Amino acid sequence: MSSDYVTAARSGGSLVAYVPTARMMTVDPTKLAQATARWVDPADATAPPLEVAVDPSGSLNTPGRNSAGGEDWLLLLRLRA
């Protein structure tokens, strides 16, 4: 059986989460109201970040395949000043 976890780190007003496979996640939407959220392609960090679509219940999905064809993504959250 393989394990597959989201790994996150926080520093100051930023949080980065590595999401290794395609999935739906749930976040507290009241917290996202205070932050900007973007998907970053880990295979091509120079590509423009993608806006995160969060439904009112706080559910969000990874954006599909990255530029290398993988399903892994970085979720970048930055608190608004």
C-alpha distances in whole Angstrom, upper triangle without the diagonal:
4,7,10,13,17,19,23,26,29,33,36,36,33,29,27,23,21,19,16,15,18,18,21,21,24,27,30,32,35,34,33,37,38,36,35,32,31,28,28,27,25,26,30,31,34,34,35,33,32,33,31,31,31,32,34,31,29,26,26,24,23,26,24,24,25,28,26,24,20,19,19,22,24,26,29,31,35,37,40,43
4,7,10,14,15,19,22,26,29,33,33,29,26,23,20,17,15,12,12,15,16,18,19,22,24,28,30,33,31,31,34,35,33,32,29,28,25,25,23,22,22,26,27,31,30,32,29,29,30,28,29,28,30,32,29,27,24,23,21,20,23,21,21,22,25,22,21,17,16,16,19,21,22,26,28,31,34,37,40
4,7,10,12,16,19,23,26,29,29,26,22,20,16,14,13,11,11,14,14,16,16,19,21,24,27,30,28,27,31,32,29,29,26,25,22,23,22,20,22,25,25,29,29,30,27,27,28,25,26,26,27,29,26,24,22,21,19,18,21,20,20,21,24,22,21,17,15,14,17,18,20,23,25,28,30,34,36
4,7,9,13,17,20,23,26,26,23,19,17,13,11,9,7,8,11,11,13,13,16,18,22,24,27,25,24,28,28,26,26,22,21,19,19,18,17,19,22,22,26,25,26,24,23,24,21,23,22,24,26,24,21,19,18,16,15,18,17,17,18,21,20,18,14,12,11,13,15,16,19,21,25,27,30,33
4,6,10,13,16,20,23,23,20,16,14,10,9,7,7,9,11,11,13,12,14,15,19,21,24,21,21,25,25,23,23,20,19,17,18,18,16,19,22,21,25,24,25,22,22,22,20,21,20,22,24,22,19,17,16,15,14,17,18,18,18,21,21,20,16,13,11,12,13,14,16,18,21,24,27,30
4,7,10,13,17,20,19,16,12,10,6,6,5,7,9,11,10,11,10,12,13,16,18,21,18,18,22,22,19,19,16,16,14,15,15,14,17,19,19,22,22,22,19,19,19,16,18,18,20,22,20,17,15,14,13,12,15,16,17,17,20,20,19,15,13,10,10,10,10,13,14,18,20,23,26
4,7,11,14,17,17,14,11,8,5,5,7,9,12,14,14,15,13,15,14,17,20,21,19,18,22,21,19,19,16,16,15,15,16,14,17,19,18,21,22,22,19,19,20,18,20,20,22,24,22,19,18,16,16,14,18,19,19,18,21,20,21,17,15,12,11,10,10,12,14,17,19,22,25
4,7,10,13,13,11,7,6,4,6,9,11,14,16,16,16,13,14,13,15,18,19,16,16,19,18,16,16,14,14,14,14,16,14,18,19,17,21,21,21,18,18,19,17,19,19,21,23,21,18,18,16,17,15,18,20,20,19,22,22,22,19,17,14,12,9,9,10,11,13,15,19,21
4,7,10,11,8,6,5,6,9,12,15,18,20,19,19,17,17,15,17,19,20,16,16,20,18,16,16,15,15,15,15,17,15,19,20,18,21,22,21,18,20,20,18,21,21,24,25,24,20,20,19,20,18,21,23,23,21,24,24,25,22,20,16,14,11,11,10,11,12,14,18,19
4,7,8,6,4,6,9,12,15,18,21,22,21,21,18,18,15,16,18,18,14,15,18,15,13,14,14,15,16,16,19,18,21,22,19,22,22,22,19,20,20,18,21,20,24,24,23,20,21,20,21,20,22,25,25,23,26,26,27,24,23,19,17,13,12,10,9,10,11,15,16
4,6,5,6,9,12,15,18,21,24,25,25,24,21,21,18,19,20,20,16,16,19,16,14,15,15,16,18,17,20,19,23,23,19,22,23,22,19,21,21,20,23,23,26,27,26,23,24,23,24,23,24,27,27,25,27,28,29,27,25,22,19,15,14,11,11,10,11,14,15
4,6,8,11,14,18,21,24,26,27,27,26,23,22,19,19,20,19,15,16,17,14,13,14,15,17,19,19,22,22,25,25,21,23,24,23,20,22,21,21,24,23,26,26,26,23,25,24,25,24,26,29,30,28,29,31,32,30,28,24,21,18,16,13,11,9,9,12,11
4,7,10,14,17,20,23,25,26,25,24,21,20,17,16,17,16,12,12,14,11,9,11,12,14,17,17,21,21,24,24,20,22,23,21,18,19,18,18,20,20,23,23,23,20,22,21,23,22,24,27,28,26,28,29,31,28,26,23,20,16,14,11,8,6,5,8,9
4,7,10,13,16,19,22,22,22,21,19,18,15,16,16,16,13,12,14,12,9,10,10,12,13,14,17,17,21,20,17,19,19,18,15,17,16,15,18,18,22,22,22,19,20,19,20,19,21,23,24,22,24,26,27,25,23,20,16,13,10,7,6,4,6,10,11
4,7,10,13,16,19,19,19,18,15,15,13,14,15,16,12,12,15,13,10,11,10,11,12,12,16,15,19,19,16,19,19,18,15,16,15,14,17,17,20,21,21,17,18,16,17,16,18,21,22,20,23,24,25,22,20,17,14,10,8,6,5,7,9,12,14
4,7,10,13,15,17,17,17,14,15,14,16,17,18,15,14,17,16,12,12,10,10,10,10,12,12,15,16,13,16,17,16,13,14,15,13,17,17,20,22,21,17,17,15,16,14,16,18,19,17,19,20,21,18,17,13,10,7,6,5,6,9,12,15,17
4,6,10,12,13,13,14,12,13,12,15,16,18,15,14,18,17,14,14,11,11,10,10,12,11,15,16,14,18,18,17,14,15,15,13,16,16,19,21,20,16,15,13,13,12,14,16,17,16,18,19,19,16,14,11,8,6,5,7,9,12,14,18,21
4,6,9,11,12,14,12,15,15,18,19,22,19,17,21,21,18,17,13,12,10,10,10,9,12,14,13,17,17,17,14,15,16,14,17,17,21,23,22,18,17,14,13,11,13,14,14,13,16,16,16,13,11,7,6,5,6,9,12,15,18,21,24
4,6,8,8,10,10,13,14,17,19,21,19,18,21,22,19,17,14,13,10,10,11,10,13,15,15,18,17,18,15,14,16,13,16,16,19,21,20,17,14,12,10,8,11,12,12,12,15,15,15,11,8,6,5,6,7,11,13,17,20,23,26
4,7,9,12,12,16,17,21,22,25,23,21,25,25,22,21,17,16,13,12,11,10,12,15,15,19,18,19,17,17,18,16,18,19,21,24,23,20,17,15,12,10,12,12,11,11,14,13,13,9,7,4,7,8,11,14,17,20,23,26,29
4,6,10,11,15,17,21,22,25,23,22,25,26,23,22,18,17,13,14,13,12,13,16,17,21,19,20,18,17,18,16,17,18,20,23,21,19,16,13,11,8,11,9,9,11,14,13,12,8,5,5,8,11,12,16,19,22,25,28,31
4,7,10,13,16,20,20,24,23,21,24,25,23,21,17,16,12,14,13,14,15,17,18,21,19,19,17,15,16,14,15,15,17,20,19,17,13,11,7,6,8,7,8,10,14,14,12,9,5,7,8,11,12,16,18,22,25,27,31
4,6,10,13,17,18,21,20,19,22,23,21,20,17,16,13,15,15,16,18,20,21,23,21,21,18,16,16,13,13,13,15,18,16,14,10,8,6,6,9,9,11,14,17,18,15,13,9,10,10,13,12,16,18,21,24,26,30
4,7,10,14,14,18,18,16,19,21,19,19,15,15,14,16,17,18,20,22,22,25,23,22,19,16,15,12,11,10,11,14,12,10,7,6,4,7,10,11,14,16,20,21,18,16,12,13,12,14,13,16,17,20,22,24,28
4,7,10,12,15,14,13,17,18,17,17,13,14,13,16,17,18,21,23,22,25,23,22,18,16,15,12,11,10,11,13,11,8,6,5,6,8,12,14,16,18,21,22,21,18,14,13,13,13,11,14,14,18,19,22,25
4,7,9,12,12,11,14,16,15,16,13,15,15,18,20,21,24,25,24,27,25,24,20,18,16,12,12,9,9,10,8,5,4,6,9,11,14,17,20,21,24,26,24,21,18,17,16,15,13,15,14,17,18,20,24
4,6,9,8,8,11,13,12,13,11,14,14,18,20,21,24,25,24,26,25,23,19,17,15,12,12,9,10,10,8,5,6,8,11,13,16,19,21,22,25,27,26,23,20,18,16,15,12,13,11,14,15,17,20
4,5,5,7,9,11,11,13,13,16,17,20,23,24,28,28,26,29,27,25,21,20,17,14,13,10,11,10,8,6,9,11,14,16,19,22,25,25,29,30,29,27,23,22,19,18,14,15,13,15,14,16,19
4,5,5,6,9,10,12,11,14,16,20,23,25,28,28,26,28,26,24,20,18,15,12,11,8,8,7,7,5,8,10,14,16,18,22,25,25,28,30,29,27,24,22,20,19,15,15,12,14,13,14,18
4,5,5,7,9,12,13,16,19,22,25,27,30,30,28,30,28,26,22,20,17,15,14,11,12,10,10,9,12,14,18,20,22,25,28,28,31,33,32,30,27,25,23,21,17,16,13,14,12,13,16
4,5,6,7,10,11,14,17,20,23,24,28,28,25,27,26,24,20,19,16,14,14,12,13,12,12,10,13,14,17,19,21,24,27,26,29,31,31,28,25,23,20,18,14,13,10,11,9,11,14
4,5,5,7,7,11,14,17,20,22,25,25,23,24,23,20,17,15,12,10,11,9,11,11,12,9,11,11,15,16,18,21,24,23,26,28,28,26,23,21,18,16,12,11,8,9,8,10,13
4,6,8,10,13,16,19,23,25,28,27,25,26,25,22,18,17,14,12,12,10,12,11,13,11,14,14,17,19,20,24,26,26,29,31,31,29,26,25,21,19,15,14,11,11,9,9,12
4,7,10,13,17,19,23,25,28,27,24,26,25,22,19,18,15,14,15,13,15,15,16,13,16,16,20,21,22,25,28,27,29,32,32,30,27,25,22,19,15,13,10,9,6,6,9
4,6,10,13,16,19,21,24,23,21,22,21,18,15,15,12,11,13,12,15,15,16,13,16,15,17,18,19,23,25,23,26,28,28,27,24,22,18,16,12,10,6,5,4,5,9
4,7,10,13,16,18,22,20,18,19,17,14,11,11,9,9,11,11,15,16,17,14,16,14,16,16,16,20,22,20,22,25,26,24,22,20,16,14,10,8,6,5,6,7,11
4,7,10,13,15,19,18,16,17,16,13,9,9,7,6,9,9,13,15,16,12,13,11,13,12,13,16,18,17,19,22,22,21,18,16,13,10,7,6,5,7,9,10,14
4,6,10,12,15,14,12,14,12,9,6,5,5,5,9,11,15,17,18,15,14,11,12,11,10,14,15,14,16,18,19,18,16,14,10,8,6,5,7,9,12,13,17
4,7,9,12,12,10,12,10,9,5,5,6,6,10,12,16,18,19,16,14,11,10,8,8,11,12,10,12,15,15,14,12,10,7,6,5,6,9,12,15,17,20
4,6,9,8,7,9,8,8,5,7,9,10,14,16,19,22,23,19,18,15,13,10,10,12,12,9,11,13,14,13,12,10,6,5,6,7,11,13,17,18,21
4,5,5,6,8,7,8,7,8,12,13,16,18,21,25,25,22,20,16,14,11,10,10,9,6,7,9,11,10,10,8,5,6,9,11,14,17,20,22,25
4,5,6,9,9,11,10,12,15,15,19,21,24,27,27,23,22,18,16,13,13,13,11,8,9,9,11,9,10,7,6,6,10,11,15,18,21,23,26
4,6,9,9,12,12,14,17,18,21,23,26,30,30,26,24,21,18,15,14,13,10,7,6,6,9,8,10,9,8,10,13,15,19,21,25,27,29
4,5,6,9,10,12,16,17,21,23,27,30,30,27,25,22,19,16,14,14,12,8,7,8,11,11,13,11,10,11,14,15,18,20,24,25,28
4,5,8,8,11,15,16,20,22,26,29,29,26,24,21,19,16,15,16,14,11,10,11,14,14,15,12,10,10,12,12,16,17,21,22,24
4,6,9,12,15,18,21,24,27,30,31,28,27,23,22,18,17,18,16,12,11,13,16,16,17,16,13,13,15,14,17,18,22,23,25
4,6,9,12,15,18,21,25,28,29,26,24,21,19,16,14,15,13,10,9,12,14,15,16,14,12,12,14,14,17,18,22,23,25
4,6,10,13,16,19,22,25,27,24,23,19,18,16,13,15,15,12,11,15,17,17,17,16,13,12,13,12,15,16,19,20,22
4,7,9,13,15,19,22,23,20,19,16,15,13,11,13,14,11,12,15,16,16,15,14,10,10,9,9,12,13,16,17,20
4,6,9,12,16,19,20,17,16,13,12,10,8,11,12,11,12,16,16,16,14,14,10,10,10,10,12,14,17,18,21
4,6,10,13,16,17,15,14,11,11,11,9,13,15,14,16,19,19,19,17,16,12,12,10,10,11,13,15,15,19
4,6,10,13,14,11,10,7,8,8,8,12,15,14,17,20,19,18,15,15,12,11,8,9,10,12,14,15,19
4,7,10,12,9,9,6,8,9,9,13,16,16,19,22,21,20,17,17,14,14,12,13,13,15,17,18,21
4,7,8,6,6,5,8,11,12,15,18,19,22,24,23,22,18,18,16,16,12,14,13,15,16,17,21
4,6,5,6,7,10,13,14,17,20,22,25,27,26,24,21,21,19,19,16,17,16,19,19,20,23
4,5,7,10,13,16,18,21,24,25,29,31,29,28,24,24,22,22,18,19,17,19,19,20,23
4,6,9,12,16,18,21,24,25,29,31,29,27,23,23,22,21,18,20,18,20,20,21,24
4,7,10,13,15,18,22,23,26,28,27,24,21,20,18,18,14,16,14,17,17,18,22
4,7,10,13,15,19,20,24,25,23,21,18,18,16,16,14,16,15,18,19,21,24
4,7,9,12,15,16,20,22,20,18,15,14,13,13,11,13,13,17,18,20,24
4,6,8,12,13,17,19,17,15,11,12,11,12,11,14,15,18,20,22,26
4,6,9,10,13,15,13,11,8,8,7,9,9,12,14,18,20,22,26
4,7,8,11,13,12,11,8,9,8,11,11,13,16,19,22,23,27
4,7,10,11,9,8,6,9,9,12,13,16,19,22,25,27,30
4,7,8,5,5,5,8,9,12,14,17,20,23,27,28,32
4,6,5,5,6,7,7,10,13,15,19,22,25,27,30
4,6,7,9,10,10,13,16,17,21,23,27,29,32
4,6,9,10,11,14,17,19,23,26,29,31,34
4,7,9,11,15,17,20,24,27,30,32,35
4,6,9,12,15,18,21,25,28,30,34
4,7,10,13,16,19,23,26,28,31
4,7,10,13,16,20,23,26,29
4,6,10,13,16,20,22,25
4,6,10,13,16,19,22
4,7,10,13,16,19
4,7,10,13,16
4,7,9,13
4,6,9
4,6
4
